Amino acid sequence: MFTGIVEELGTVEALERQSDAVRLTVRAASVLEDVGLGDSIAVNGVCLTVVSTGSTDGVAADTWTADVMAETLAKTGLGSLTRGDRVNLERAVTAGTRLGGHLVQGHVDAVGHVVRRDPGEHWDVVTLSMPAELAPYLVDKGSITVDGVSLTVVEAGEESFTVSLIPETLRRTTLGFRVPGDAVNLEVDVIGKYVARQLELRGARR
């Protein structure tokens, strides 16, 4: 479980292509302070398991590695990563952590795209596309995770939505340099999914 508050921007160090997976190595700093094998780190909003860290097999000490399965590569934007790309990183939440964002599972629901950016004096308004099936889970002033960043929906449409990005978000996450056409990972609010499921089941019983 995560909060959608990005801890740092990491850099893709290596991508080892395998038959049905990719071994992803990321250069980082903050997220390595107390990381151990088997821990979870979200990469652009995708929950991955740490399989190695430090100077092993010639890999630099300030890196960690995860295995990314074919399903994850197909259903998220991780499949298009290349060496040198910057990525949003967040360690799994602990019981003593402030919940600064909202409850995030690291389970991507769909891939959307940046449609347009409207820069303002103090923030950027960004419009993003989404599959229509996600529309029931978005509400104005509700929460959504975009590339692992917890954001408040400004306006929820049927196939798109808008968010406002403050300078801190622009400076500390990949959303600061995303341009129209770029793909982003989307995870809707898990509470909304549970509510929708309960209503669906209740309607089926009638």
N, C-alpha and C positions, 0 to 999 in steps of 0.2 A: 504494500500500500504506500502511496506517495501523496504529496500535497499540491504538486504543480508549481512549487517554488524552486526555480532552477538555481542550483548551487554554483555552477560554473560552466563555461564553455570549454569543452574538450576538443581535441583534434584527432581525426581518424589517422592512425599511424600505419595500419596495414589491413588488408583484406585478403585472406587466404581462401580462395575458391575451392570448394569441395564438391563432390558429386551431388549432394542434396542439401548443402548448407554452406555457410561462410563463417570462418573464424575471424572475428572482428577484434582488432586491437586499437585501443583508444589512449591517447596521451592526456593525462589529467594531473591535478594536484590536490585540491580540497577533498574530493571524493575518495582519495586513497589514504586519508589520514588514519582511518580505523577499519578499512575494508578487509574482509577475509574471504577465503574460498567459499562459494555457495551463497554469498550475499547478493542482494538484488540492487541493481543500479538501472535507472530509467535513462534510455538514450533516445532523445527526441520523442519522449513519451512512451517508449516501448520498454517494458520490464525485461531485463536480461540478467542472467546469472553469471557471476564472476567465476571463471574457471582457472585463471592464473593471474599472478601479479608479479611485478618486479623483474629482475634480471634473470629470466629463464629463456633458454633457447635463443640467446642473443637479443632478446627484447629489452628495451630500455627500462630502467628502474621506475620511471615515472609513468608507467603504462599498466593497463589491465586488459584482459582478454575475455571475450564471451563467444559462445557458439550461437549462431543465428540460423534457425531451421528454415527450410524451404517455405513452409506455411507463413512464417513471419515475413520473409523476404517478399512473398507474393501479395500479402495483405497490408503491408505498411510501406512507408517511404524508405526504409532501411535498404531495400534492394537496389536503390539508385545511388547509394553513397560511394564516394571515391576517396582515395588517399588525399589527405589535406583538408577535407571538408570539416567545418566546425559543427559541433553537435551539442545540444542541451543535455546536461547531466544532473541527476538528482539521486541521492541515496534513499533507500526505503526509510519511511518514517518510523520513529521509535515512540514508545508510550510517553516519553517526556518531552516530545517535540511540539512546538507551537504549530497549530494547524492554520498557517497563514493563508493557504489557498482554499482548496476543497478536497474531498475524498477522491483520489485518483488511483485506479487499479493498475495502470500501465498496460491495459488491454485495448488496443486500438480498434475502434469501431469501423472506421473508413478512412480513405485518403481524400482530402479536399485539395483545392488549389487557391492561391492568391489571385483574386480577380482585379482588384485595384487598391491603390494607396492614395489617401488624401491627407497630405501633411498639414498639420496645424502649428500654431505658435508654441503650444505646450504638449501636444500629443499628435499621433497619427491615427486616423480612422482607416481601418483596413477591412475590405470586403472579401469574404472567402466563400467559395462554392462548397457544397456538400451534397451527397446523395439524398434524394427526396425522402428516403425511408428514415432518415435521422430527424426530420422536421418535427415529429411529435415530441421529441425529447428536449427541444430547445424552446425557451421562453425569454422574453425581454427581461433583462437584469438577472437571468439565471447564469449558471456556470458551464463552461466548456473548457476542455484541454486541447490546445493547439501546439503540436510538437513538444508536448510535455509541459507547456506553460498554462497555468490556471488563469483563465480570463473570464471577464463578465461580458455576456452578450448584450450589445446595445440594441440591436434590432434583429429579430428572428424572422426569416422569410421561409418560403417553401423549399427553395433549393440554394439558398445562400444566407449568410448572416454577417453582421458587422461587429467589430470590437474596436475599442480605443486603447492604444498602446502608449503608456506614459514613458517619459525619458528613461527611467530605470529599466523598464522592460526592453526598450530599444537598445540600450547599452549592454545589457547583460545576457541577452538571449539571441538566438538565430533570427528571431522575428524582426530584429533591427535591420537585417539586410536581405530579407526575402523580397522578391520582386514578382510582379504579375506573371502567372504561368507556373510558378514554383509549387511543388507538391508539399502538403503538410499532413501530418498525422492528426486525426481527430478522435477524441474520446468524449462521449457525452456523459452527463451526470448519472452515476450509477443509481442514485435514489430515484431519478426520473424513470429509469428503465424498470426498476422494481414496481413502481406505481403503475406504469403502463401495463406490465405483465399481470398484475393483480386485477386491473380493470378488464383486461382481455379475458382472463379466466372467469371472472364474475359474469361477464356478458355471455360466455359460452354455456354457463350452467343454467341460464334462464330458458 
